[in-house]
Amino acid sequence: MAATASGETASAEGSDAGGSLAVAGALAAAMRPKQWIKNLVLPLPFLFGGALGSAAGWIRAAEGLAAFSVIASGIYVVNDIMDRERDRAHPEKRHRPLASGRLSVGTAAPFSAVLVASGLAAAFLLRSEFGAWCAAYAALMVAYSLVLKRIPFLEALIVAAGMPLRALAGAALAAVWPSQFLLLCAYLLALFLVAGKRQWEYHHIGERTSAEHRPALAAYRAEGLDYLFIVTGLSTVSAYSAYSVFPTTIAHYAGHSLALTIPFVVLGLARYVHLVYRRGGGGNPTQALLVDDPWLLAVVLGWVVTAGWIIYGR
């Protein structure tokens, strides 16, 4: 009898441990660490502002990136809580912890609150201006998750706004004046990626099912998404090219232009267009960069190395 009771106790303890590990794994997956690559926009003002010329600049950029990533992860959890029913209609998102049932709302909700609160606290400790931009980002994205994502066209503009907000937060942390040209480029690039993602959802999930997954998609048309995708891509190249050779840019970098980085931008956007139209990609920009087309990652790294050489090495 004693042996039986001991076995049952050990079994219960093993079950509890296994359950705790499963919940921890589900919470980690809900944070979407793969999406943190988007936050690499945040250190770009450090790069272009010349703030990476010392170890202190690198440490500061890393601290800001970590704090912002924690905030973004908290918002991802909020978004998944709100969308858990609709995500079940998506071929990929139905595997997310909340949509699949591996994670309960009762566990996810306080976890998201802790993530956002701790991330914001760290951001304000690093620099008050940085914290303010992080708070603005969090407020906008929470509003998007709760209400604004149901409004056609506005939802795409808000998602795209996340990229320049990251850049503004990085500029505040680096204590450099943000380039209006670069902010425009960031916003146009984000719109380009959002248009590609909406296009994938429209064509690959099915018109009725895609509208169920994302109600705003019901107001979109394939021709309009194609137009937005191509126009924002061309506009991004034009804006970045103008910035690269603008007199103020050349003066800022001691007489050197960033013209050598333009081919990387052109090639990167061309590869992404090819991925969307010829290979049926674009549903997940992060996956496109890391998995679907390794050349995209090589192009991005080439752009960073070339820009770094122009700014710091010449």
CORPEFEN-V240237 format. One record per backbone hydrogen bond with DSSP energy under -0.5 kcal/mol. CO is the residue of the C=O (numbers start at 0). NH is the residue of the N-H. E is the energy in kcal/mol with one decimal. If there is no record, write none. Layout:
BEGIN
co=CO nh=NH e=E
co=CO nh=NH e=E
END
This chain:
BEGIN
co=0 nh=4 e=-2.6
co=1 nh=5 e=-2.4
co=2 nh=6 e=-2.4
co=3 nh=7 e=-2.4
co=4 nh=8 e=-2.3
co=5 nh=9 e=-2.4
co=6 nh=10 e=-2.4
co=7 nh=11 e=-2.4
co=8 nh=12 e=-2.6
co=9 nh=13 e=-2.5
co=10 nh=14 e=-2.3
co=11 nh=15 e=-2.7
co=12 nh=16 e=-2.5
co=13 nh=17 e=-2.5
co=14 nh=18 e=-2.5
co=15 nh=19 e=-2.4
co=16 nh=20 e=-2.3
co=17 nh=21 e=-2.1
co=18 nh=22 e=-2.3
co=19 nh=23 e=-2.6
co=20 nh=24 e=-2.5
co=21 nh=25 e=-2.3
co=22 nh=26 e=-2.6
co=23 nh=27 e=-2.3
co=24 nh=28 e=-2.2
co=25 nh=29 e=-2.2
co=26 nh=30 e=-1.0
co=27 nh=32 e=-0.5
co=28 nh=31 e=-1.6
co=31 nh=34 e=-1.8
co=32 nh=35 e=-1.5
co=33 nh=36 e=-1.1
co=34 nh=37 e=-1.8
co=35 nh=38 e=-1.4
co=36 nh=39 e=-1.5
co=37 nh=40 e=-1.4
co=38 nh=41 e=-1.6
co=40 nh=43 e=-1.2
co=41 nh=44 e=-0.6
co=42 nh=45 e=-0.9
co=42 nh=46 e=-1.6
co=43 nh=47 e=-3.0
co=44 nh=48 e=-2.0
co=45 nh=50 e=-2.1
co=45 nh=51 e=-0.8
co=46 nh=49 e=-1.0
co=49 nh=52 e=-0.7
co=53 nh=57 e=-1.5
co=54 nh=58 e=-2.5
co=55 nh=59 e=-2.4
co=56 nh=60 e=-2.4
co=57 nh=61 e=-2.3
co=58 nh=62 e=-2.4
co=59 nh=63 e=-2.4
co=60 nh=64 e=-2.4
co=61 nh=65 e=-2.3
co=62 nh=66 e=-2.4
co=63 nh=67 e=-2.5
co=64 nh=68 e=-2.1
co=65 nh=69 e=-1.8
co=66 nh=70 e=-1.8
co=67 nh=71 e=-2.9
co=68 nh=72 e=-2.2
co=69 nh=73 e=-1.9
co=70 nh=74 e=-1.8
co=71 nh=75 e=-2.2
co=72 nh=76 e=-1.9
co=73 nh=77 e=-1.7
co=74 nh=78 e=-2.7
co=75 nh=79 e=-2.4
co=76 nh=80 e=-2.1
co=77 nh=81 e=-2.1
co=78 nh=82 e=-1.9
co=79 nh=83 e=-0.6
co=80 nh=83 e=-0.7
co=82 nh=86 e=-3.1
co=83 nh=87 e=-0.5
co=84 nh=87 e=-0.8
co=85 nh=88 e=-2.1
co=86 nh=89 e=-1.6
co=89 nh=93 e=-1.4
co=91 nh=94 e=-1.7
co=92 nh=95 e=-1.9
co=95 nh=99 e=-2.9
co=96 nh=100 e=-0.7
co=96 nh=101 e=-1.2
co=96 nh=102 e=-1.7
co=103 nh=106 e=-0.5
co=103 nh=107 e=-2.4
co=104 nh=108 e=-2.8
co=105 nh=109 e=-0.5
co=106 nh=110 e=-1.2
co=107 nh=111 e=-2.6
co=108 nh=112 e=-1.9
co=109 nh=113 e=-2.2
co=110 nh=114 e=-2.2
co=111 nh=115 e=-2.5
co=112 nh=116 e=-2.5
co=113 nh=117 e=-2.7
co=114 nh=118 e=-2.5
co=115 nh=119 e=-2.5
co=116 nh=120 e=-2.3
co=117 nh=121 e=-2.3
co=118 nh=122 e=-2.2
co=119 nh=123 e=-2.5
co=120 nh=124 e=-1.8
co=121 nh=125 e=-1.9
co=122 nh=126 e=-2.1
co=122 nh=130 e=-0.5
co=126 nh=130 e=-2.4
co=127 nh=131 e=-2.1
co=128 nh=132 e=-1.9
co=129 nh=133 e=-2.2
co=130 nh=134 e=-2.5
co=131 nh=135 e=-2.1
co=132 nh=136 e=-2.4
co=133 nh=137 e=-2.6
co=134 nh=138 e=-2.7
co=135 nh=139 e=-2.3
co=136 nh=140 e=-2.5
co=137 nh=141 e=-2.3
co=138 nh=142 e=-2.2
co=139 nh=143 e=-2.1
co=140 nh=144 e=-2.3
co=141 nh=145 e=-2.2
co=142 nh=146 e=-2.8
co=142 nh=147 e=-2.0
co=143 nh=148 e=-2.0
co=146 nh=149 e=-1.7
co=147 nh=150 e=-1.7
co=149 nh=151 e=-0.7
co=150 nh=154 e=-2.2
co=151 nh=153 e=-2.8
co=152 nh=156 e=-2.0
co=153 nh=157 e=-2.2
co=154 nh=158 e=-2.2
co=155 nh=159 e=-2.3
co=156 nh=160 e=-1.4
co=157 nh=161 e=-0.6
co=158 nh=161 e=-1.3
co=159 nh=162 e=-1.3
co=159 nh=163 e=-0.7
co=160 nh=164 e=-1.9
co=161 nh=165 e=-1.6
co=162 nh=166 e=-2.0
co=163 nh=167 e=-2.7
co=164 nh=168 e=-2.3
co=165 nh=169 e=-2.3
co=166 nh=170 e=-2.4
co=167 nh=171 e=-2.2
co=168 nh=172 e=-2.1
co=169 nh=173 e=-2.4
co=170 nh=174 e=-0.9
co=170 nh=175 e=-2.1
co=178 nh=182 e=-2.2
co=179 nh=183 e=-2.2
co=180 nh=184 e=-2.4
co=181 nh=185 e=-2.7
co=182 nh=186 e=-2.2
co=183 nh=187 e=-2.6
co=184 nh=188 e=-2.6
co=185 nh=189 e=-2.1
co=186 nh=190 e=-2.4
co=187 nh=191 e=-2.2
co=188 nh=192 e=-2.2
co=189 nh=193 e=-2.6
co=190 nh=194 e=-2.7
co=191 nh=195 e=-1.9
co=192 nh=196 e=-2.1
co=193 nh=197 e=-2.8
co=194 nh=198 e=-2.2
co=195 nh=199 e=-2.0
co=196 nh=200 e=-2.4
co=197 nh=201 e=-2.6
co=198 nh=202 e=-2.1
co=199 nh=203 e=-2.9
co=200 nh=204 e=-1.3
co=205 nh=209 e=-3.2
co=206 nh=210 e=-1.6
co=207 nh=211 e=-1.6
co=208 nh=212 e=-2.4
co=209 nh=213 e=-3.0
co=213 nh=216 e=-2.4
co=214 nh=217 e=-1.6
co=215 nh=218 e=-1.6
co=216 nh=219 e=-1.3
co=220 nh=224 e=-2.2
co=221 nh=225 e=-2.3
co=222 nh=226 e=-2.3
co=223 nh=227 e=-2.5
co=224 nh=228 e=-2.5
co=225 nh=229 e=-2.4
co=226 nh=230 e=-2.7
co=227 nh=231 e=-2.3
co=228 nh=232 e=-1.5
co=229 nh=233 e=-2.5
co=230 nh=234 e=-2.5
co=231 nh=235 e=-2.1
co=232 nh=236 e=-1.9
co=233 nh=237 e=-2.3
co=234 nh=238 e=-2.8
co=235 nh=239 e=-2.5
co=236 nh=240 e=-2.4
co=237 nh=241 e=-2.3
co=238 nh=242 e=-2.2
co=239 nh=243 e=-2.4
co=240 nh=244 e=-1.2
co=241 nh=245 e=-0.6
co=242 nh=245 e=-0.8
co=243 nh=257 e=-2.1
co=245 nh=248 e=-0.6
co=245 nh=249 e=-2.2
co=246 nh=250 e=-2.5
co=247 nh=251 e=-2.1
co=248 nh=252 e=-1.7
co=249 nh=254 e=-2.8
co=249 nh=255 e=-0.6
co=250 nh=253 e=-1.2
co=252 nh=255 e=-1.3
co=257 nh=260 e=-2.0
co=258 nh=261 e=-1.3
co=258 nh=262 e=-0.5
co=260 nh=263 e=-0.5
co=260 nh=264 e=-1.3
co=261 nh=265 e=-2.4
co=262 nh=266 e=-2.8
co=263 nh=267 e=-2.5
co=264 nh=268 e=-2.3
co=265 nh=269 e=-2.2
co=266 nh=270 e=-2.6
co=267 nh=271 e=-1.8
co=268 nh=272 e=-2.4
co=269 nh=273 e=-2.3
co=270 nh=274 e=-2.2
co=271 nh=275 e=-2.2
co=272 nh=276 e=-2.7
co=273 nh=277 e=-2.5
co=273 nh=278 e=-0.9
co=274 nh=278 e=-0.7
co=274 nh=280 e=-2.7
co=283 nh=287 e=-2.4
co=284 nh=288 e=-1.9
co=285 nh=289 e=-2.2
co=286 nh=290 e=-3.1
co=286 nh=291 e=-2.3
co=287 nh=292 e=-1.8
co=288 nh=296 e=-0.5
co=292 nh=295 e=-1.8
co=292 nh=296 e=-0.8
co=293 nh=297 e=-1.9
co=294 nh=298 e=-2.4
co=295 nh=299 e=-2.3
co=296 nh=300 e=-2.5
co=297 nh=301 e=-2.2
co=298 nh=302 e=-2.3
co=299 nh=303 e=-2.3
co=300 nh=304 e=-2.6
co=301 nh=305 e=-2.4
co=302 nh=306 e=-2.7
co=303 nh=307 e=-2.6
co=304 nh=308 e=-2.3
co=305 nh=309 e=-2.2
co=306 nh=310 e=-2.4
co=307 nh=311 e=-2.8
co=307 nh=312 e=-0.7
co=308 nh=312 e=-1.3
END
